[in-house]
Amino acid sequence: MIYMDEYLVTASTGTINFGAIGKEEILQNVRYIINTPKYSVPLAREFGIDLTLLDKPMPVAKQKLAAELVTAISKYETRVGVTGVTFTGDAETGKLVPKVKVYIK
């Protein structure tokens, strides 16, 4: 299925715009979900991504992290749908950076 307005959200740090509204707010929320480790939010311990997956071999980590990202985004930002998850990085550097493609419902 092709969606008219797809957006690529990467795991990058950035400033939080507390006055964000509309599309900017939604995409900012997705970025926040991607960048938040599970158990790091005091009153919402389940919020975020389980980073213990990163200790797995790279192919396993990619698959499990992709599933974890889709689940977390679907649970915590219901105004978007996920159309794809890709990664940059490699096993030599040990770096795995997710890129999530979403559409606004």
Backbone hydrogen bonds in HBPLUS format (Angstrom, degrees):
<---DONOR---> <-ACCEPTOR-->    atom                        ^
c    i                          cat <-CA-CA->   ^        H-A-AA   ^      H-
h    n   atom  resd res      DA  || num        DHA   H-A  angle D-A-AA Bond
n    s   type  num  typ     dist DA aas  dist angle  dist       angle   num
A0007-TYR N   A0102-VAL O   2.74 MM  95  5.32 158.4  1.78 156.1 163.5     1
A0102-VAL N   A0007-TYR O   2.85 MM  95  5.32 161.7  1.88 154.9 159.5     2
A0009-VAL N   A0100-VAL O   2.78 MM  91  5.17 174.5  1.78 154.3 155.9     3
A0100-VAL N   A0009-VAL O   2.79 MM  91  5.17 169.4  1.80 159.4 156.4     4
A0012-SER N   A0010-THR O   2.92 MM   2  5.61 118.4  2.31 110.7  93.7     5
A0011-ALA N   A0098-PRO O   3.26 MM  87  5.89 146.7  2.37 168.4 163.9     6
A0020-ALA N   A0017-ASN O   3.10 MM   3  5.34 162.7  2.13 116.7 116.9     7
A0026-ILE N   A0022-GLY O   3.12 MM   4  6.42 163.3  2.14 156.4 161.2     8
A0027-LEU N   A0023-LYS O   2.98 MM   4  6.15 173.1  1.99 160.0 161.1     9
A0028-GLN N   A0024-GLU O   2.98 MM   4  5.99 149.4  2.07 140.4 149.5    10
A0029-ASN N   A0025-GLU O   2.92 MM   4  6.14 150.2  2.01 145.9 153.8    11
A0030-VAL N   A0026-ILE O   3.07 MM   4  6.45 152.7  2.15 147.0 154.1    12
A0031-ARG N   A0027-LEU O   3.01 MM   4  6.26 163.0  2.04 146.9 151.2    13
A0032-TYR N   A0028-GLN O   2.92 MM   4  6.14 150.3  2.01 144.5 153.1    14
A0033-ILE N   A0029-ASN O   2.97 MM   4  6.25 153.8  2.04 148.4 154.7    15
A0034-ILE N   A0030-VAL O   2.99 MM   4  6.28 164.4  2.02 156.0 159.5    16
A0035-ASN N   A0031-ARG O   3.06 MM   4  6.21 146.6  2.18 143.8 152.2    17
A0036-THR N   A0033-ILE O   3.36 MM   3  5.40 159.1  2.41 103.1 109.1    18
A0049-ILE N   A0036-THR O   2.85 MM  13  6.23 157.2  1.90 159.8 165.1    19
A0040-SER N   A0037-PRO O   3.27 MM   3  5.81 144.5  2.40 138.1 136.7    20
A0038-LYS N   A0049-ILE O   2.77 MM  11  4.98 157.4  1.82 130.9 127.5    21
A0039-TYR N   A0045-ARG O   2.75 MM   6  4.10 143.9  1.88 145.4 148.1    22
A0044-ALA N   A0041-VAL O   3.08 MM   3  5.27 155.7  2.14 113.5 121.1    23
A0047-PHE N   A0044-ALA O   2.99 MM   3  5.53 159.7  2.03 119.8 126.3    24
A0054-LEU N   A0051-LEU O   3.07 MM   3  5.60 158.2  2.12 112.7 118.6    25
A0055-ASP N   A0052-THR O   3.23 MM   3  5.77 168.2  2.25 113.6 117.2    26
A0056-LYS N   A0053-LEU O   3.18 MM   3  5.71 165.1  2.20 117.0 120.0    27
A0060-VAL N   A0057-PRO O   2.99 MM   3  5.45 117.4  2.40 114.8 130.0    28
A0061-ALA N   A0057-PRO O   2.82 MM   4  5.95 165.7  1.84 160.7 165.2    29
A0062-LYS N   A0058-MET O   2.95 MM   4  6.08 159.8  1.99 154.1 158.3    30
A0063-GLN N   A0059-PRO O   3.31 MM   4  6.49 165.1  2.33 142.4 145.5    31
A0064-LYS N   A0060-VAL O   2.97 MM   4  6.15 173.3  1.98 160.1 162.2    32
A0065-LEU N   A0061-ALA O   2.81 MM   4  5.70 156.6  1.87 145.8 153.3    33
A0066-ALA N   A0062-LYS O   2.94 MM   4  5.97 152.6  2.01 142.4 149.8    34
A0067-ALA N   A0063-GLN O   3.15 MM   4  6.40 160.8  2.19 145.4 149.8    35
A0068-GLU N   A0064-LYS O   2.92 MM   4  6.11 156.1  1.98 144.3 151.6    36
A0069-LEU N   A0065-LEU O   2.83 MM   4  6.01 154.7  1.89 149.1 155.2    37
A0070-VAL N   A0066-ALA O   3.08 MM   4  6.31 166.3  2.09 151.8 154.6    38
A0071-THR N   A0067-ALA O   3.02 MM   4  6.17 164.4  2.05 150.6 155.1    39
A0072-ALA N   A0068-GLU O   2.95 MM   4  6.08 167.1  1.96 149.7 153.4    40
A0073-ILE N   A0069-LEU O   2.92 MM   4  6.01 167.8  1.94 154.0 157.8    41
A0074-SER N   A0070-VAL O   2.97 MM   4  5.97 159.3  2.01 144.6 151.1    42
A0075-LYS N   A0071-THR O   3.00 MM   4  6.14 143.5  2.14 142.7 152.5    43
A0076-TYR N   A0072-ALA O   2.91 MM   4  6.02 166.1  1.93 155.4 158.5    44
A0077-GLU N   A0073-ILE O   2.90 MM   4  5.35 150.6  1.99 141.9 146.3    45
A0080-VAL N   A0077-GLU O   3.45 MM   3  6.32 163.6  2.48 121.7 122.4    46
A0105-LYS N   A0079-ARG O   2.88 MM  26  5.54 166.3  1.90 145.5 149.9    47
A0081-GLY N   A0103-TYR O   2.92 MM  22  5.42 151.7  2.00 150.9 159.7    48
A0103-TYR N   A0081-GLY O   2.95 MM  22  5.42 149.9  2.04 150.1 159.3    49
A0083-THR N   A0101-LYS O   2.77 MM  18  5.50 165.4  1.79 148.5 153.4    50
A0101-LYS N   A0084-GLY O   2.82 MM  17  5.05 171.3  1.82 149.0 152.1    51
A0086-THR N   A0099-LYS O   2.90 MM  13  5.20 165.9  1.92 152.8 157.1    52
A0099-LYS N   A0086-THR O   2.76 MM  13  5.20 151.0  1.84 155.4 152.1    53
A0088-THR N   A0097-VAL O   2.92 MM   9  5.17 153.2  1.99 140.1 148.4    54
A0097-VAL N   A0088-THR O   2.90 MM   9  5.17 170.6  1.90 147.3 150.4    55
A0094-GLY N   A0090-ASP O   3.01 MM   4  6.02 135.8  2.21 140.8 154.2    56
